[in-house]
Amino acid sequence: MKCPASVQSQRLAILLEDALARESRLWKAPVFKNGRIQGTDISVSQHEEAVQWLGELSTLFKFCQETFALAVSILNRLLASVKAQPKYLRCIAITALILAAKTNEEDEAIVSVKDLAVQSGCNCSPAEILRMERIILDKLHWDLYIATPVDFVNIFHAMVLSSHPHLPEVPQKKPSLQAEFWTKQVQHCMACHQLSQFKGSTLALATITLELERLTPDWFSVFTDLLKKAQVGVHLNFSSFD
C-alpha cells in the first residue's frame, strides 16, 4: 500500500506533466520590437495597461486569480497570432476575460455580456464583444485553456510543501497565504512586457525561487529539485525580477 505522501507526489507529477504538455503545445507571446508589438501600432505601455485593466476588472467582478491569468494568456496568444490595432485592444481584452470566466467561473458568478460592457467601461457594445468572441475562438481554434503562471505557482507550491514540509514559511503566513502571496507576485510579473516573453512555467519557477532565496539558506536545493521535476531548461537573468 502506497503512503499518502507518495500518492500525493505522483498526483502532482501527473498534474505538472499535463500542464507542461498543454503549455508546450499552446503557449504564444507577442514579440515586442522598438517599443511596440511587432507588426502593430500597439505600444508597450498600451499592452501593460490592458493587462493591469484586466486585473482591475477581475477584482471588480470577483473573478478568481486563475481567470485573470487565463484572460492574459488568451490576450497574448491572440496578439501573437494577428496584427491587431490599438483601437480594438480593450475589446480584445474584455472578451478574453469573458472567455476566461466562462472557462473557470461558476455560471452564477458570470454577469451578462451587456452588464460587463457597461460596468467595465470598455466602450464597446455587446454585439462587438460577441463578434470578437467568434474571432478569438476561430484564431485560437477553440482551444482556450492553457496552464497559466498561476496554475504553475499552485502546482510548484504544493510540490515544495510535499517534498520539503519543514521549509520555513513566509513569516506569520500559513501555507495557503504563502501560495496567495506567490500568486500575487507572479500576477504582478504578468503585467511586465519583458516578463511576458517567458513561459508560465518559467515565470512561476523564477518567482518562487526568488521568494525561496529569502526564506531559506537551502533555497538552491529546493530550486534544483523543482527544476528537475519541471524539466524546464531555463537561463534566467534574475535581476529582471527584482
KOLLUM-483616 format. One record per residue (C-alpha): x, y, z; residue in one letter. Coordinates in steps of 0.1 Angstrom, whole numbers, plus 5000, padded with zeros to 4 digits. Layout:
LUMGU     px     py     pz   resn
LUMGU      X      Y      Z      a
...
//
This chain:
LUMGU     px     py     pz   resn
LUMGU   5000   5000   5000      m
LUMGU   5014   5034   4990      k
LUMGU   5018   5060   5016      c
LUMGU   4998   5092   5013      p
LUMGU   5030   5113   5006      a
LUMGU   5039   5090   4977      s
LUMGU   5004   5092   4962      v
LUMGU   5004   5130   4965      q
LUMGU   5038   5132   4948      s
LUMGU   5026   5111   4919      q
LUMGU   4994   5131   4916      r
LUMGU   5013   5163   4914      l
LUMGU   5038   5149   4889      a
LUMGU   5009   5139   4866      i
LUMGU   4993   5173   4871      l
LUMGU   5026   5191   4862      l
LUMGU   5032   5168   4832      e
LUMGU   4998   5176   4818      d
LUMGU   5003   5213   4824      a
LUMGU   5037   5214   4807      l
LUMGU   5023   5195   4777      a
LUMGU   4995   5220   4772      r
LUMGU   5019   5249   4776      e
LUMGU   5043   5234   4751      s
LUMGU   5015   5230   4726      r
LUMGU   4996   5263   4730      l
LUMGU   5019   5290   4745      w
LUMGU   5024   5321   4725      k
LUMGU   5035   5356   4733      a
LUMGU   5036   5388   4712      p
LUMGU   5070   5399   4701      v
LUMGU   5080   5434   4711      f
LUMGU   5102   5455   4689      k
LUMGU   5111   5492   4691      n
LUMGU   5086   5497   4719      g
LUMGU   5056   5481   4701      r
LUMGU   5042   5447   4694      i
LUMGU   5059   5437   4661      q
LUMGU   5037   5444   4631      g
LUMGU   5012   5466   4650      t
LUMGU   5009   5500   4665      d
LUMGU   5002   5487   4700      i
LUMGU   5028   5501   4723      s
LUMGU   5044   5485   4753      v
LUMGU   5025   5508   4776      s
LUMGU   4992   5501   4760      q
LUMGU   4998   5463   4764      h
LUMGU   5008   5467   4800      e
LUMGU   4978   5490   4807      e
LUMGU   4955   5464   4792      a
LUMGU   4969   5436   4815      v
LUMGU   4966   5459   4845      q
LUMGU   4930   5467   4835      w
LUMGU   4922   5430   4833      l
LUMGU   4934   5427   4869      g
LUMGU   4912   5456   4880      e
LUMGU   4882   5441   4862      l
LUMGU   4889   5406   4877      s
LUMGU   4888   5423   4912      t
LUMGU   4856   5443   4903      l
LUMGU   4837   5412   4892      f
LUMGU   4852   5390   4919      k
LUMGU   4867   5365   4895      f
LUMGU   4893   5341   4907      c
LUMGU   4930   5346   4901      q
LUMGU   4931   5318   4876      e
LUMGU   4905   5336   4855      t
LUMGU   4927   5367   4853      f
LUMGU   4958   5347   4844      a
LUMGU   4938   5328   4817      l
LUMGU   4925   5361   4803      a
LUMGU   4960   5374   4800      v
LUMGU   4971   5342   4783      s
LUMGU   4942   5345   4758      i
LUMGU   4950   5381   4751      l
LUMGU   4987   5374   4745      n
LUMGU   4980   5344   4723      r
LUMGU   4957   5364   4701      l
LUMGU   4981   5394   4699      l
LUMGU   5008   5369   4689      a
LUMGU   4985   5355   4661      s
LUMGU   4970   5386   4645      v
LUMGU   4980   5422   4637      k
LUMGU   4956   5440   4660      a
LUMGU   4950   5477   4660      q
LUMGU   4952   5497   4693      p
LUMGU   4916   5508   4690      k
LUMGU   4905   5472   4694      y
LUMGU   4927   5464   4723      l
LUMGU   4901   5469   4750      r
LUMGU   4875   5449   4732      c
LUMGU   4900   5421   4728      i
LUMGU   4909   5423   4765      a
LUMGU   4874   5423   4778      i
LUMGU   4864   5395   4755      t
LUMGU   4894   5375   4767      a
LUMGU   4882   5380   4803      l
LUMGU   4847   5369   4794      i
LUMGU   4860   5337   4777      l
LUMGU   4883   5330   4807      a
LUMGU   4854   5335   4831      a
LUMGU   4832   5311   4810      k
LUMGU   4861   5286   4813      t
LUMGU   4868   5289   4850      n
LUMGU   4839   5305   4869      e
LUMGU   4806   5291   4881      e
LUMGU   4777   5302   4860      d
LUMGU   4762   5323   4887      e
LUMGU   4794   5343   4891      a
LUMGU   4793   5354   4855      i
LUMGU   4773   5386   4847      v
LUMGU   4758   5392   4813      s
LUMGU   4778   5405   4784      v
LUMGU   4756   5436   4785      k
LUMGU   4764   5443   4821      d
LUMGU   4801   5435   4816      l
LUMGU   4802   5460   4788      a
LUMGU   4786   5487   4808      v
LUMGU   4804   5481   4841      q
LUMGU   4838   5477   4826      s
LUMGU   4837   5509   4807      g
LUMGU   4853   5492   4777      c
LUMGU   4835   5514   4752      n
LUMGU   4823   5486   4730      c
LUMGU   4788   5472   4725      s
LUMGU   4777   5436   4734      p
LUMGU   4774   5429   4697      a
LUMGU   4811   5439   4692      e
LUMGU   4821   5417   4721      i
LUMGU   4802   5387   4707      l
LUMGU   4818   5393   4673      r
LUMGU   4852   5394   4690      m
LUMGU   4844   5362   4708      e
LUMGU   4840   5344   4675      r
LUMGU   4872   5359   4661      i
LUMGU   4892   5348   4692      i
LUMGU   4877   5313   4692      l
LUMGU   4884   5310   4655      d
LUMGU   4920   5322   4657      k
LUMGU   4928   5300   4687      l
LUMGU   4909   5270   4673      h
LUMGU   4885   5269   4702      w
LUMGU   4914   5257   4724      d
LUMGU   4915   5283   4751      l
LUMGU   4927   5265   4782      y
LUMGU   4964   5266   4789      i
LUMGU   4982   5262   4821      a
LUMGU   4990   5297   4833      t
LUMGU   5017   5311   4856      p
LUMGU   4991   5310   4884      v
LUMGU   4984   5273   4878      d
LUMGU   5022   5266   4879      f
LUMGU   5026   5285   4911      v
LUMGU   4999   5264   4927      n
LUMGU   5015   5232   4914      i
LUMGU   5050   5241   4924      f
LUMGU   5039   5254   4958      h
LUMGU   5022   5220   4965      a
LUMGU   5054   5202   4954      m
LUMGU   5075   5223   4978      v
LUMGU   5052   5216   5007      l
LUMGU   5051   5179   4998      s
LUMGU   5089   5174   4993      s
LUMGU   5101   5199   5020      h
LUMGU   5074   5200   5047      p
LUMGU   5097   5217   5072      h
LUMGU   5107   5246   5049      l
LUMGU   5103   5279   5068      p
LUMGU   5072   5297   5057      e
LUMGU   5068   5334   5050      v
LUMGU   5068   5350   5084      p
LUMGU   5034   5347   5101      q
LUMGU   5018   5332   5069      k
LUMGU   5000   5299   5066      k
LUMGU   5008   5278   5035      p
LUMGU   4976   5289   5018      s
LUMGU   4985   5325   5024      l
LUMGU   5020   5318   5012      q
LUMGU   5006   5305   4979      a
LUMGU   4984   5336   4976      e
LUMGU   5015   5358   4982      f
LUMGU   5035   5340   4955      w
LUMGU   5004   5342   4932      t
LUMGU   5002   5380   4936      k
LUMGU   5039   5382   4928      q
LUMGU   5036   5363   4896      v
LUMGU   5005   5383   4886      q
LUMGU   5025   5415   4890      h
LUMGU   5051   5400   4867      c
LUMGU   5025   5392   4841      m
LUMGU   5019   5429   4835      a
LUMGU   5055   5435   4825      c
LUMGU   5061   5431   4788      h
LUMGU   5097   5418   4792      q
LUMGU   5085   5390   4815      l
LUMGU   5056   5381   4792      s
LUMGU   5082   5366   4769      q
LUMGU   5088   5338   4794      f
LUMGU   5065   5308   4795      k
LUMGU   5042   5305   4825      g
LUMGU   5062   5276   4840      s
LUMGU   5095   5295   4838      t
LUMGU   5079   5327   4852      l
LUMGU   5063   5308   4881      a
LUMGU   5096   5289   4889      l
LUMGU   5117   5321   4888      a
LUMGU   5092   5340   4911      t
LUMGU   5091   5312   4936      i
LUMGU   5129   5308   4936      t
LUMGU   5133   5344   4944      l
LUMGU   5110   5340   4974      e
LUMGU   5127   5308   4985      l
LUMGU   5160   5326   4985      e
LUMGU   5146   5349   5011      r
LUMGU   5131   5321   5031      l
LUMGU   5159   5295   5035      t
LUMGU   5197   5291   5031      p
LUMGU   5188   5258   5014      d
LUMGU   5169   5275   4986      w
LUMGU   5191   5262   4958      f
LUMGU   5185   5225   4966      s
LUMGU   5147   5232   4966      v
LUMGU   5151   5251   4933      f
LUMGU   5170   5223   4916      t
LUMGU   5145   5198   4929      d
LUMGU   5117   5218   4913      l
LUMGU   5137   5223   4881      l
LUMGU   5143   5186   4878      k
LUMGU   5106   5178   4882      k
LUMGU   5095   5205   4858      a
LUMGU   5122   5195   4833      q
LUMGU   5124   5232   4824      v
LUMGU   5156   5243   4807      g
LUMGU   5160   5279   4818      v
LUMGU   5186   5306   4816      h
LUMGU   5173   5333   4838      l
LUMGU   5185   5368   4845      n
LUMGU   5171   5371   4880      f
LUMGU   5178   5408   4881      s
LUMGU   5148   5412   4858      s
LUMGU   5126   5401   4886      f
LUMGU   5138   5424   4913      d
//
